[in-house]
Amino acid sequence: MTGPLGRLCPVLLHSPLGTAADWGSLPDDLADRGVETVVVEVTDDDRPPFAARYVARCALQVAAAAPRHPLLLVASGAAGPLVPAVAAAQRAARRTVAGYVLVDALLPQSGTPTRAELAAAQQHLDPPVRPPEFFTEPLPMTADWPDAPCGYLRTGEDYARPARLAALRSWPVHHTAAAPLADALAALVAELLPDGG
């Protein structure tokens, strides 16, 4: 694939409230375009410490995939606030994180807020499909983030407030409901990282 996305390795981080299957055809569509992609599947973050388990499992799976290109961390839903910790683990392993794309996701916030605090601040309510401590657990520290360009992709009518907050941070924000997700991601990355990171 030509364009900046072809020079990156998207790492698809599903929401801790869902599974990798929630990405739909995106992994296959990227593979069909010749894009090296890592699809993280975290299934064992169902007990405390929820966030640390998720981040650790992501780190192990990216390491096992041994990507050849700089990473583009693509986080969905409740994975958004964990992106800084996932990125820190990748940098500790000497992998380059070229950029971030949040897809219908809550934005990270400095300090150690809980998921409930982020949801209230960003006017979004996730379904209570996890124990209450999942939402009240302090998330990993977010400091000096972002350290690479960020973009926001909104695919429907949800997550309007986080998308507005992303725009206030001068991030490129694309709203797409009809285009295939791979096309929308490629268009956003072309604006975000025109030289491919």
Secondary structure, DSSP 8 states (H G I E B T S, - for coil): --SGGGGSEEEEE--TTS-GGGGTTHHHHHHHTT---EE------SSSSHHHHHHHHHHHHHHHH--SS-EEEEEEETTGGGHHHHHHHHHHTT--EEEEEEEEE----SB--BHHHHHHHTT------S-HHHHHSB---B-S---S-EEEEE-SSS-HHHHHHHHHTT--EEE-SSS-HHHHHHHHHHHH-TT--
